Amino acid sequence: MSYHLLTCFYNPKLHGTILNLEFQKEFKYSYFSSFSGMPDIPESYSVITMNLVEKKEGVILSLCQTGFFSEEQQKHSEENWRQILEKIRILAEGGCV
């Protein structure tokens, strides 16, 4: 069974499909942005996987994104994820962003 993701701000240029969802364990989805200039075909999609692992010290969030078509796209994505993960860390520690 697949579910289509609601896009941020309902932007039709960004879309994907939930590939796996395990409550408090894993969220895996495909992601396509027409801003990339690539055709909307399966080979143009990235796959993003987020895993949560509970440890004695707290919860570890790991993130993996695959399917880059250029080094520039990968670097851009890495910077975006750094900013997003920092905001998640702040929120998880009880702060405001």
C-alpha positions in Angstrom: 0.0 0.0 0.0 1.4 3.4 -0.8 0.3 6.9 0.3 1.0 10.1 -1.4 2.7 12.8 0.6 1.0 16.1 1.1 3.4 18.7 -0.2 4.7 21.6 1.8 2.3 24.5 1.2 0.5 22.3 -1.3 3.2 22.9 -3.9 2.6 20.7 -6.9 6.3 21.0 -7.9 7.2 18.9 -4.8 5.8 15.4 -4.3 6.5 11.8 -3.3 5.1 8.6 -1.9 5.4 7.1 1.6 7.3 3.9 1.1 7.3 2.7 4.7 5.9 4.0 8.0 6.6 2.2 11.3 5.3 4.2 14.3 8.3 5.6 16.3 10.8 3.6 14.2 11.0 4.5 10.5 9.6 6.9 8.0 10.7 6.3 4.4 9.5 8.2 1.4 10.3 9.1 -2.2 10.7 12.8 -3.1 10.6 14.6 -6.3 11.1 18.3 -7.0 10.5 19.7 -10.5 12.8 22.6 -9.5 15.6 20.1 -10.3 14.8 20.3 -14.0 14.8 16.5 -14.2 11.8 14.7 -15.8 9.2 13.3 -13.4 10.3 9.6 -13.8 11.2 7.1 -11.0 15.0 7.6 -11.7 14.6 11.3 -10.8 13.3 10.7 -7.3 15.3 10.7 -4.1 14.5 8.3 -1.3 14.7 9.7 2.2 14.7 7.4 5.3 14.5 8.5 8.9 15.0 6.0 11.7 14.5 6.5 15.4 16.4 4.3 17.8 15.7 4.5 21.5 18.9 4.4 23.7 19.4 4.7 27.4 20.6 8.3 26.9 17.7 9.3 24.6 16.6 8.8 21.1 18.8 8.8 18.1 17.5 10.1 14.8 19.3 8.9 11.7 18.7 10.2 8.2 19.7 8.9 4.8 18.9 10.4 1.4 19.8 8.6 -1.8 19.2 9.3 -5.5 21.2 12.4 -6.2 21.8 13.2 -9.8 24.6 15.7 -9.2 27.2 16.6 -6.6 25.7 20.1 -6.4 22.2 18.7 -5.6 23.8 16.5 -2.9 25.6 19.4 -1.3 22.5 21.6 -1.4 20.5 18.8 0.3 23.1 18.2 3.0 23.0 21.9 3.9 19.2 21.9 4.1 19.2 18.7 6.2 21.8 20.3 8.6 19.4 23.2 9.2 16.3 21.0 9.6 18.0 18.6 12.0 19.3 21.5 14.1 15.7 22.8 14.4 14.5 19.3 15.4 17.3 19.0 18.0 16.2 22.4 19.5 12.6 21.4 19.6 13.4 18.0 21.1 15.3 19.7 23.9 12.3 21.9 24.7 13.3 25.0 22.9 11.6 27.2 20.3 12.7 27.7 16.7 
